[in-house]
Amino acid sequence: MKNTKLTPSDYLRRAFPFLLLAAYGVFLCSYFIFNDYSKPYQFYARVVFILSLFVVVGSIREVWKHPLFQTIVAYILYLLLSGFWSHTLDWYRLGQKATVAVNLISFIAVTHFLVHWNRSLFERMLQACILFATFAAVISIVVFYSNNPFPATRLNPIGSLTNVNEFSNVYGIFALLAAFFVMRFPGRGLNWVFILSIVAFICVAWFGQSRTAFTALIIALLTLVCLMQKKKKLLCLGALAALAGLLLVAFPEVLDQVFQRGRGLRPAIWMAVWDEAKATPLFGHGLISTISVEVAGHVFETAHNALLQLLWQGGAVGVIIFLLLLVVAFHHAWSWGQQQGDFSIFCILIFAVCTMMTGVDTLIDRPRDQWMLFWFPLALLLSYQSGASRTRLHTARPASKLTSA
């Protein structure tokens, strides 16, 4: 029997999933690679999105009937529709938002394709991203405090995000992913590296004085620990308590700085945005309208609260659709956790909701922390729940045959 000679197109077809996986992984790490906030979006649009055109139709066809995807589409379409009753109908800005929405859908489609193409390789890519994020976190701490007083100065990490709160949010997602791999594959040598990664990510939030991110991360990790097996629960709870106590005792200057900052201007901003939102309570001011409230002599164009921002832009209708989206997401994440023993996505959603109470304004926006906080776990959940992948790392094979990541 003759061997069939492979053509260049055959090689390209075989290489395509690996190329897409690599591009996807670089995008997840792009927050730490680039030094300008627009660069991750440019990379996604010019590389990942172009590659996604070959898989987006098939992936959407497979997830279209999932209630979570339908709710996501309803939320996005309503907010885009609200752009037509904005203060000034700016077609250019509305087109930008529509482009971001298309990119979000393609992001979900790419995640679905990669999970179903080879889940094992996809999760190994996530592990590589965790290690890269760990390296970025350690380098950020070392470089910053080599030039600034330690530890009282508020950490400013290296990367493309605009402030330390956004960095803490993204690092928090990687911390929860690392915790998932530690709990899923106990006893592996790489787990000690992931445990140190979690410590590094928590330190970023601590030394960055990101109160909401630090508190939300501890809450999410505690929830994940409480949902795990009883024999490991006490050990993990003790380790978390020991780490928090060590940071508090060893670096009390950080806590002093936090108390000196007080509540800040956020409560006053929330009241000002609430007063403006009451002027158009049902449908809001529109997606492409810009908030402008003056507090203590400063003008703020964000609500510093995702729900208030949505109420201002989309009104009560927008908030109801968003809350419905959260209910559907939490319901399916909890169901997935009960079926598979994997509550990582459920805990990431808890972390996301907590951080959105004091930040993460417009969710339909260029890739900043909100893509990792909100859209990434939704994409994972849709991908994991929409059928069995070809290669599964979690089930079906005996533990002795699993190779180390």
One Martini backbone bead per residue (centre of mass of N, CA, C, O) as a GRO file, in nm:
protein
  405
    1MET     BB    1   0.095   0.037   0.024
    2LYS     BB    2   0.076   0.363  -0.033
    3ASN     BB    3   0.205   0.659   0.048
    4THR     BB    4   0.076   0.958   0.129
    5LYS     BB    5   0.136   1.265   0.020
    6LEU     BB    6   0.193   1.561   0.162
    7THR     BB    7   0.072   1.866   0.150
    8PRO     BB    8   0.095   2.192   0.237
    9SER     BB    9  -0.205   2.201   0.333
   10ASP     BB   10  -0.177   1.970   0.535
   11TYR     BB   11   0.033   2.102   0.717
   12LEU     BB   12  -0.136   2.352   0.779
   13ARG     BB   13  -0.377   2.202   0.907
   14ARG     BB   14  -0.206   2.077   1.138
   15ALA     BB   15  -0.078   2.356   1.246
   16PHE     BB   16  -0.313   2.547   1.319
   17PRO     BB   17  -0.388   2.473   1.619
   18PHE     BB   18  -0.106   2.545   1.731
   19LEU     BB   19  -0.109   2.840   1.644
   20LEU     BB   20  -0.366   2.920   1.800
   21LEU     BB   21  -0.266   2.837   2.080
   22ALA     BB   22  -0.023   3.028   2.089
   23ALA     BB   23  -0.180   3.294   2.046
   24TYR     BB   24  -0.363   3.264   2.292
   25GLY     BB   25  -0.137   3.255   2.506
   26VAL     BB   26  -0.015   3.532   2.439
   27PHE     BB   27  -0.269   3.691   2.507
   28LEU     BB   28  -0.289   3.613   2.810
   29CYS     BB   29   0.019   3.747   2.844
   30SER     BB   30   0.002   4.049   2.728
   31TYR     BB   31  -0.013   4.214   3.000
   32PHE     BB   32   0.318   4.145   3.041
   33ILE     BB   33   0.453   4.220   2.759
   34PHE     BB   34   0.330   4.484   2.727
   35ASN     BB   35   0.332   4.869   2.763
   36ASP     BB   36   0.038   4.896   2.626
   37TYR     BB   37  -0.308   4.891   2.637
   38SER     BB   38  -0.348   4.844   2.310
   39LYS     BB   39  -0.179   4.585   2.235
   40PRO     BB   40  -0.364   4.340   2.298
   41TYR     BB   41  -0.579   4.422   2.090
   42GLN     BB   42  -0.399   4.421   1.842
   43PHE     BB   43  -0.315   4.126   1.863
   44TYR     BB   44  -0.593   4.005   1.847
   45ALA     BB   45  -0.689   4.135   1.575
   46ARG     BB   46  -0.418   4.042   1.398
   47VAL     BB   47  -0.428   3.728   1.497
   48VAL     BB   48  -0.660   3.575   1.647
   49PHE     BB   49  -0.897   3.670   1.473
   50ILE     BB   50  -0.799   3.570   1.202
   51LEU     BB   51  -0.786   3.269   1.293
   52SER     BB   52  -1.093   3.249   1.389
   53LEU     BB   53  -1.237   3.244   1.104
   54PHE     BB   54  -1.198   2.916   1.081
   55VAL     BB   55  -1.393   2.852   1.366
   56VAL     BB   56  -1.645   3.025   1.448
   57VAL     BB   57  -1.888   2.886   1.316
   58GLY     BB   58  -1.864   2.601   1.443
   59SER     BB   59  -1.869   2.691   1.741
   60ILE     BB   60  -2.140   2.843   1.743
   61ARG     BB   61  -2.310   2.598   1.656
   62GLU     BB   62  -2.247   2.438   1.933
   63VAL     BB   63  -2.339   2.692   2.146
   64TRP     BB   64  -2.614   2.830   2.075
   65LYS     BB   65  -2.813   2.649   2.276
   66HIS     BB   66  -2.689   2.773   2.509
   67PRO     BB   67  -2.803   2.969   2.761
   68LEU     BB   68  -2.547   3.139   2.804
   69PHE     BB   69  -2.504   3.237   2.514
   70GLN     BB   70  -2.781   3.372   2.480
   71THR     BB   71  -2.737   3.577   2.712
   72ILE     BB   72  -2.488   3.713   2.600
   73VAL     BB   73  -2.619   3.814   2.338
   74ALA     BB   74  -2.841   3.982   2.471
   75TYR     BB   75  -2.654   4.175   2.622
   76ILE     BB   76  -2.496   4.286   2.379
   77LEU     BB   77  -2.735   4.381   2.201
   78TYR     BB   78  -2.857   4.581   2.398
   79LEU     BB   79  -2.613   4.769   2.430
   80LEU     BB   80  -2.590   4.838   2.131
   81LEU     BB   81  -2.877   4.956   2.112
   82SER     BB   82  -2.827   5.189   2.323
   83GLY     BB   83  -2.653   5.366   2.129
   84PHE     BB   84  -2.912   5.507   1.983
   85TRP     BB   85  -2.978   5.673   2.279
   86SER     BB   86  -2.762   5.855   2.295
   87HIS     BB   87  -2.670   6.170   2.317
   88THR     BB   88  -2.466   6.091   2.077
   89LEU     BB   89  -2.455   5.968   1.754
   90ASP     BB   90  -2.168   5.768   1.722
   91TRP     BB   91  -2.060   5.567   1.475
   92TYR     BB   92  -1.769   5.513   1.552
   93ARG     BB   93  -1.812   5.415   1.848
   94LEU     BB   94  -2.020   5.199   1.777
   95GLY     BB   95  -1.825   5.039   1.595
   96GLN     BB   96  -1.623   4.973   1.817
   97LYS     BB   97  -1.818   4.810   1.996
   98ALA     BB   98  -1.892   4.602   1.777
   99THR     BB   99  -1.604   4.495   1.742
  100VAL     BB  100  -1.569   4.396   2.030
  101ALA     BB  101  -1.807   4.196   2.022
  102VAL     BB  102  -1.688   4.018   1.801
  103ASN     BB  103  -1.430   3.946   1.959
  104LEU     BB  104  -1.575   3.805   2.193
  105ILE     BB  105  -1.703   3.580   2.027
  106SER     BB  106  -1.432   3.473   1.917
  107PHE     BB  107  -1.312   3.402   2.193
  108ILE     BB  108  -1.517   3.183   2.255
  109ALA     BB  109  -1.467   3.012   1.999
  110VAL     BB  110  -1.166   2.950   2.046
  111THR     BB  111  -1.194   2.812   2.317
  112HIS     BB  112  -1.375   2.586   2.215
  113PHE     BB  113  -1.188   2.467   2.002
  114LEU     BB  114  -0.941   2.400   2.186
  115VAL     BB  115  -1.084   2.214   2.387
  116HIS     BB  116  -1.192   2.011   2.153
  117TRP     BB  117  -0.924   1.940   2.027
  118ASN     BB  118  -0.722   1.976   2.311
  119ARG     BB  119  -0.737   1.976   2.642
  120SER     BB  120  -0.455   1.909   2.734
  121LEU     BB  121  -0.304   2.139   2.581
  122PHE     BB  122  -0.470   2.371   2.691
  123GLU     BB  123  -0.383   2.325   2.996
  124ARG     BB  124  -0.082   2.353   2.943
  125MET     BB  125  -0.103   2.643   2.851
  126LEU     BB  126  -0.210   2.751   3.119
  127GLN     BB  127   0.039   2.667   3.281
  128ALA     BB  128   0.236   2.846   3.123
  129CYS     BB  129   0.093   3.113   3.194
  130ILE     BB  130   0.133   3.095   3.497
  131LEU     BB  131   0.444   3.097   3.489
  132PHE     BB  132   0.469   3.368   3.344
  133ALA     BB  133   0.312   3.535   3.557
  134THR     BB  134   0.507   3.474   3.785
  135PHE     BB  135   0.753   3.605   3.661
  136ALA     BB  136   0.624   3.888   3.634
  137ALA     BB  137   0.567   3.932   3.937
  138VAL     BB  138   0.854   3.905   4.047
  139ILE     BB  139   0.985   4.121   3.869
  140SER     BB  140   0.807   4.355   3.963
  141ILE     BB  141   0.891   4.352   4.261
  142VAL     BB  142   1.198   4.375   4.226
  143VAL     BB  143   1.217   4.628   4.044
  144PHE     BB  144   1.050   4.829   4.206
  145TYR     BB  145   1.205   4.786   4.497
  146SER     BB  146   1.490   4.881   4.383
  147ASN     BB  147   1.353   5.202   4.353
  148ASN     BB  148   1.174   5.158   4.619
  149PRO     BB  149   1.022   5.161   4.901
  150PHE     BB  150   1.011   4.900   5.144
  151PRO     BB  151   0.653   4.844   5.143
  152ALA     BB  152   0.496   5.129   5.130
  153THR     BB  153   0.502   5.130   4.839
  154ARG     BB  154   0.309   5.120   4.569
  155LEU     BB  155   0.267   4.893   4.345
  156ASN     BB  156   0.401   4.881   3.991
  157PRO     BB  157   0.359   4.693   3.748
  158ILE     BB  158   0.441   4.515   3.471
  159GLY     BB  159   0.276   4.651   3.175
  160SER     BB  160  -0.046   4.741   3.011
  161LEU     BB  161  -0.182   4.832   3.245
  162THR     BB  162  -0.307   5.121   3.430
  163ASN     BB  163  -0.324   4.958   3.712
  164VAL     BB  164  -0.299   4.768   4.000
  165ASN     BB  165  -0.590   4.662   4.006
  166GLU     BB  166  -0.582   4.520   3.732
  167PHE     BB  167  -0.347   4.335   3.795
  168SER     BB  168  -0.480   4.193   4.039
  169ASN     BB  169  -0.710   4.068   3.879
  170VAL     BB  170  -0.541   3.896   3.683
  171TYR     BB  171  -0.372   3.746   3.897
  172GLY     BB  172  -0.620   3.617   4.033
  173ILE     BB  173  -0.691   3.424   3.804
  174PHE     BB  174  -0.419   3.268   3.811
  175ALA     BB  175  -0.450   3.172   4.102
  176LEU     BB  176  -0.706   2.996   4.052
  177LEU     BB  177  -0.580   2.816   3.839
  178ALA     BB  178  -0.354   2.706   4.018
  179ALA     BB  179  -0.542   2.584   4.234
  180PHE     BB  180  -0.675   2.383   4.048
  181PHE     BB  181  -0.416   2.215   3.975
  182VAL     BB  182  -0.345   2.136   4.264
  183MET     BB  183  -0.622   1.982   4.324
  184ARG     BB  184  -0.633   1.790   4.074
  185PHE     BB  185  -0.294   1.724   4.107
  186PRO     BB  186  -0.179   1.565   4.345
  187GLY     BB  187   0.182   1.525   4.396
  188ARG     BB  188   0.312   1.707   4.207
  189GLY     BB  189   0.595   1.884   4.141
  190LEU     BB  190   0.455   2.146   4.013
  191ASN     BB  191   0.280   2.236   4.256
  192TRP     BB  192   0.492   2.409   4.407
  193VAL     BB  193   0.494   2.626   4.191
  194PHE     BB  194   0.191   2.702   4.215
  195ILE     BB  195   0.200   2.786   4.509
  196LEU     BB  196   0.406   3.015   4.461
  197SER     BB  197   0.223   3.164   4.265
  198ILE     BB  198   0.000   3.237   4.462
  199VAL     BB  199   0.181   3.403   4.646
  200ALA     BB  200   0.265   3.612   4.432
  201PHE     BB  201  -0.024   3.714   4.366
  202ILE     BB  202  -0.094   3.807   4.652
  203CYS     BB  203   0.142   4.011   4.676
  204VAL     BB  204   0.045   4.207   4.462
  205ALA     BB  205  -0.213   4.291   4.615
  206TRP     BB  206  -0.073   4.378   4.877
  207PHE     BB  207   0.152   4.580   4.763
  208GLY     BB  208  -0.084   4.728   4.586
  209GLN     BB  209  -0.332   4.790   4.771
  210SER     BB  210  -0.575   4.587   4.679
  211ARG     BB  211  -0.848   4.542   4.847
  212THR     BB  212  -1.052   4.397   4.666
  213ALA     BB  213  -0.869   4.180   4.539
  214PHE     BB  214  -0.769   4.051   4.799
  215THR     BB  215  -1.044   3.979   4.922
  216ALA     BB  216  -1.157   3.821   4.677
  217LEU     BB  217  -0.933   3.606   4.667
  218ILE     BB  218  -0.977   3.489   4.948
  219ILE     BB  219  -1.272   3.411   4.906
  220ALA     BB  220  -1.228   3.223   4.660
  221LEU     BB  221  -1.024   3.030   4.796
  222LEU     BB  222  -1.204   2.946   5.032
  223THR     BB  223  -1.426   2.828   4.859
  224LEU     BB  224  -1.252   2.616   4.716
  225VAL     BB  225  -1.164   2.471   4.976
  226CYS     BB  226  -1.457   2.405   5.089
  227LEU     BB  227  -1.513   2.219   4.812
  228MET     BB  228  -1.325   2.017   4.900
  229GLN     BB  229  -1.171   1.782   5.047
  230LYS     BB  230  -1.142   1.717   5.382
  231LYS     BB  231  -0.834   1.624   5.406
  232LYS     BB  232  -0.738   1.923   5.275
  233LYS     BB  233  -0.881   2.165   5.405
  234LEU     BB  234  -0.718   2.236   5.664
  235LEU     BB  235  -0.446   2.280   5.528
  236CYS     BB  236  -0.534   2.516   5.339
  237LEU     BB  237  -0.649   2.703   5.554
  238GLY     BB  238  -0.383   2.727   5.711
  239ALA     BB  239  -0.211   2.844   5.478
  240LEU     BB  240  -0.377   3.101   5.431
  241ALA     BB  241  -0.361   3.211   5.721
  242ALA     BB  242  -0.050   3.222   5.732
  243LEU     BB  243  -0.008   3.420   5.497
  244ALA     BB  244  -0.180   3.653   5.603
  245GLY     BB  245  -0.027   3.679   5.875
  246LEU     BB  246   0.256   3.732   5.757
  247LEU     BB  247   0.187   3.994   5.605
  248LEU     BB  248   0.084   4.149   5.855
  249VAL     BB  249   0.343   4.121   6.036
  250ALA     BB  250   0.581   4.188   5.826
  251PHE     BB  251   0.374   4.424   5.667
  252PRO     BB  252   0.222   4.683   5.820
  253GLU     BB  253   0.257   4.928   5.626
  254VAL     BB  254   0.037   4.852   5.427
  255LEU     BB  255  -0.203   4.883   5.623
  256ASP     BB  256  -0.151   5.178   5.691
  257GLN     BB  257  -0.195   5.287   5.404
  258VAL     BB  258  -0.486   5.194   5.376
  259PHE     BB  259  -0.602   5.362   5.616
  260GLN     BB  260  -0.507   5.641   5.510
  261ARG     BB  261  -0.694   5.637   5.253
  262GLY     BB  262  -0.950   5.508   5.304
  263ARG     BB  263  -1.238   5.533   5.109
  264GLY     BB  264  -1.235   5.766   4.938
  265LEU     BB  265  -1.432   5.856   4.636
  266ARG     BB  266  -1.639   5.634   4.565
  267PRO     BB  267  -1.904   5.701   4.719
  268ALA     BB  268  -1.941   5.977   4.574
  269ILE     BB  269  -1.950   5.863   4.289
  270TRP     BB  270  -2.194   5.680   4.325
  271MET     BB  271  -2.397   5.904   4.393
  272ALA     BB  272  -2.363   6.066   4.131
  273VAL     BB  273  -2.442   5.836   3.937
  274TRP     BB  274  -2.718   5.774   4.059
  275ASP     BB  275  -2.845   6.051   4.002
  276GLU     BB  276  -2.814   6.024   3.690
  277ALA     BB  277  -2.965   5.749   3.650
  278LYS     BB  278  -3.253   5.858   3.743
  279ALA     BB  279  -3.318   6.012   3.471
  280THR     BB  280  -3.280   5.702   3.320
  281PRO     BB  281  -3.402   5.415   3.449
  282LEU     BB  282  -3.473   5.209   3.212
  283PHE     BB  283  -3.242   5.269   2.950
  284GLY     BB  284  -3.060   5.493   2.979
  285HIS     BB  285  -2.785   5.671   2.808
  286GLY     BB  286  -2.595   5.473   2.677
  287LEU     BB  287  -2.307   5.325   2.564
  288ILE     BB  288  -2.166   5.603   2.421
  289SER     BB  289  -2.184   5.741   2.670
  290THR     BB  290  -2.044   5.979   2.909
  291ILE     BB  291  -1.934   6.000   3.206
  292SER     BB  292  -1.974   6.309   3.426
  293VAL     BB  293  -1.828   6.360   3.741
  294GLU     BB  294  -1.804   6.573   4.028
  295VAL     BB  295  -1.537   6.524   4.277
  296ALA     BB  296  -1.343   6.708   4.462
  297GLY     BB  297  -1.249   6.858   4.178
  298HIS     BB  298  -1.310   6.594   4.011
  299VAL     BB  299  -1.325   6.416   3.704
  300PHE     BB  300  -1.544   6.141   3.624
  301GLU     BB  301  -1.582   5.856   3.368
  302THR     BB  302  -1.639   5.649   3.602
  303ALA     BB  303  -1.805   5.439   3.848
  304HIS     BB  304  -1.653   5.204   4.003
  305ASN     BB  305  -1.905   5.017   3.896
  306ALA     BB  306  -2.062   4.791   3.707
  307LEU     BB  307  -2.364   4.832   3.783
  308LEU     BB  308  -2.372   5.142   3.766
  309GLN     BB  309  -2.275   5.163   3.478
  310LEU     BB  310  -2.512   4.999   3.361
  311LEU     BB  311  -2.739   5.177   3.467
  312TRP     BB  312  -2.647   5.430   3.310
  313GLN     BB  313  -2.648   5.294   3.021
  314GLY     BB  314  -2.908   5.057   3.046
  315GLY     BB  315  -3.052   5.042   3.291
  316ALA     BB  316  -3.275   4.822   3.423
  317VAL     BB  317  -3.264   4.632   3.182
  318GLY     BB  318  -2.959   4.581   3.184
  319VAL     BB  319  -2.942   4.470   3.474
  320ILE     BB  320  -3.132   4.229   3.437
  321ILE     BB  321  -2.969   4.086   3.217
  322PHE     BB  322  -2.709   4.061   3.384
  323LEU     BB  323  -2.828   3.901   3.621
  324LEU     BB  324  -2.915   3.667   3.445
  325LEU     BB  325  -2.631   3.595   3.353
  326LEU     BB  326  -2.524   3.528   3.636
  327VAL     BB  327  -2.724   3.306   3.708
  328VAL     BB  328  -2.655   3.117   3.474
  329ALA     BB  329  -2.352   3.093   3.532
  330PHE     BB  330  -2.369   2.985   3.826
  331HIS     BB  331  -2.543   2.741   3.767
  332HIS     BB  332  -2.343   2.599   3.565
  333ALA     BB  333  -2.094   2.603   3.749
  334TRP     BB  334  -2.221   2.430   3.973
  335SER     BB  335  -2.296   2.186   3.800
  336TRP     BB  336  -2.008   2.127   3.708
  337GLY     BB  337  -1.892   2.082   3.992
  338GLN     BB  338  -2.075   1.839   4.069
  339GLN     BB  339  -1.993   1.655   3.825
  340GLN     BB  340  -1.649   1.710   3.833
  341GLY     BB  341  -1.515   1.861   4.088
  342ASP     BB  342  -1.515   2.167   3.948
  343PHE     BB  343  -1.496   2.506   4.105
  344SER     BB  344  -1.327   2.725   3.954
  345ILE     BB  345  -1.536   2.893   3.793
  346PHE     BB  346  -1.712   2.968   4.030
  347CYS     BB  347  -1.478   3.126   4.180
  348ILE     BB  348  -1.416   3.327   3.956
  349LEU     BB  349  -1.697   3.460   3.965
  350ILE     BB  350  -1.674   3.560   4.251
  351PHE     BB  351  -1.429   3.737   4.202
  352ALA     BB  352  -1.557   3.916   3.982
  353VAL     BB  353  -1.796   4.033   4.144
  354CYS     BB  354  -1.629   4.164   4.367
  355THR     BB  355  -1.453   4.354   4.181
  356MET     BB  356  -1.707   4.503   4.044
  357MET     BB  357  -1.782   4.689   4.297
  358THR     BB  358  -1.495   4.887   4.240
  359GLY     BB  359  -1.493   4.808   3.924
  360VAL     BB  360  -1.516   4.733   3.618
  361ASP     BB  361  -1.695   4.870   3.401
  362THR     BB  362  -1.693   4.810   3.092
  363LEU     BB  363  -1.731   4.500   2.928
  364ILE     BB  364  -1.745   4.642   2.642
  365ASP     BB  365  -1.409   4.619   2.576
  366ARG     BB  366  -1.106   4.632   2.576
  367PRO     BB  367  -0.841   4.445   2.670
  368ARG     BB  368  -0.853   4.392   3.001
  369ASP     BB  369  -0.951   4.272   3.293
  370GLN     BB  370  -1.245   4.183   3.193
  371TRP     BB  371  -1.165   3.943   3.015
  372MET     BB  372  -1.051   3.765   3.247
  373LEU     BB  373  -1.280   3.793   3.460
  374PHE     BB  374  -1.542   3.731   3.262
  375TRP     BB  375  -1.502   3.601   2.969
  376PHE     BB  376  -1.318   3.360   3.027
  377PRO     BB  377  -1.503   3.186   3.217
  378LEU     BB  378  -1.736   3.171   3.013
  379ALA     BB  379  -1.576   3.026   2.791
  380LEU     BB  380  -1.502   2.779   2.959
  381LEU     BB  381  -1.785   2.686   3.035
  382LEU     BB  382  -1.891   2.645   2.748
  383SER     BB  383  -1.671   2.443   2.658
  384TYR     BB  384  -1.714   2.221   2.883
  385GLN     BB  385  -2.046   2.192   2.835
  386SER     BB  386  -2.037   2.128   2.498
  387GLY     BB  387  -1.887   1.862   2.537
  388ALA     BB  388  -1.664   1.630   2.446
  389SER     BB  389  -1.344   1.590   2.420
  390ARG     BB  390  -1.085   1.425   2.274
  391THR     BB  391  -0.892   1.528   2.516
  392ARG     BB  392  -0.860   1.419   2.850
  393LEU     BB  393  -0.722   1.511   3.168
  394HIS     BB  394  -0.937   1.426   3.402
  395THR     BB  395  -1.042   1.164   3.260
  396ALA     BB  396  -1.052   0.797   3.203
  397ARG     BB  397  -0.766   0.784   3.331
  398PRO     BB  398  -0.536   0.671   3.508
  399ALA     BB  399  -0.321   0.814   3.726
  400SER     BB  400  -0.057   0.649   3.638
  401LYS     BB  401  -0.084   0.766   3.323
  402LEU     BB  402  -0.024   1.040   3.399
  403THR     BB  403   0.140   1.304   3.294
  404SER     BB  404   0.345   1.546   3.349
  405ALA     BB  405   0.324   1.899   3.311
   0.00000   0.00000   0.00000
